[in-house]
Amino acid sequence: MAPSVIVLDFLRAAQGVAAAAALSGGSAALAQEFEGHARTKAFSALGTTFGAGLAFGPLLAGLLIETAGWCWSFLSSAVVGALALAFGAPRMRESRDPNASQLDWPGMATFTAALTLFTFGVIQGPESGWRSLEAEALLLGSIIMLAAFIIVETCAAQPMLDLSLFRYARFVGVQTLPIATCYCYVVLLVLLPLRFIGVEGHSPIGVGLLLLALSAPMLVIGFGAGLPWGLMDGLSVSVVPKERAGMAAGIFSTTRVAGEGIALLVVTAMLSGLTQYHFRVLGLPVTSSLRGAAQRLASGDVDAASRMLPGVGREVLVRSYAMGFQQLSYFLIGVTIVASIAAFVFLRQKSPTD
């Protein structure tokens, strides 16, 4: 019996928490385990592993969906995680901070609250309007919680995230690298399958093959998005003093994981808003059905959008979506260029570790 959407969401949330912990803890453990050239090789191997997964992941997922059913697109991840735990855990040594006394609960609470409020605010914006009381209250609350998080972490004796590391210009530059990869690559891994399957009618395995054009360069360090991907984790620990490498890796992983989620939220909301704009250009009145249809289109569900706007032809819906997607692509290009320039400028600065 297939689980309900609510059960699936809870399971995916648990999977996300575990994945985030493994990503941040794993890179921090590598930073403590290796030094010098060995550390460079370790992080290069990590980047190559990411590249292989990102390159062949969509194709493998499409193959599993068509041959074994959609459940195996999730079960396969569980199998890989279980193998990693079985083979990896016995070979890892303890790397915790001996001086750590307890978890930074205030920091965790304020950071989670800021991210949660921002997430709901961005989701609520396209649905009820960006000037609605609900959306404005949620976004304002996220700003307040972010300010509280900064204050808490600045005053804490053992903060969850040591914000003083942002005094290093090159460390700031490293944080801009995942911004570029988020907007030029990660969000497209979600948006393009929705478009290819929901709007253009391709099969899952066909989408996997199409996405190879986007993801295959990840296998080649130094080509396309693969250039920063293979270097980011190593750079995050090489631009700060050795004794702070673990914290630097943790901050970088947190920034990357949270940034990817935020990027996807922002881009999806923008696609919905741009689609609404093109609806209005065609003379359609702004109603809740119109906003709902735009959101459905942003998720690739043309049939649901057609049911919400019965008087509007399918070709009009698809054309409005395509025009919105085109304008969104220009935005993604712009963010990527700006982030790349910022990374170049900051990484050219000297750090105390030089």
Secondary structure, 3 states (H helix, E strand, C coil): CCCCHHHHHHHHHHHHHHHHHHHHHHHHHHHHHCCHHHHHHHHHHHHHHHHHHHHHHHHHHHHHHHHCCCCHHHHHHHHHHHHHHHHHHHHCCCCCCCCCCCCCHHHHHHHHHHHHHHHHHHHHHHHHCCCCHHHHHHHHHHHHHHHHHHHHHHHCCCCCCCHHHHHCHHHHHHHHHHHHHHHHHHHHHHHHHHHHHHHCCCCHHHHHHHHHHHHHHHHCCCCCCHHHHHHHHHHHHHCCCHHHHHHHHHHHHHHHHHHHHHHHHHHHHHHHHHHHHHHHHCCCCCCHHHHHHHHHHHCCCHHHHHHHCCCCCHHHHHHHHHHHHHHHHHHHHHHHHHHHHHHHHHHCCCCCCC
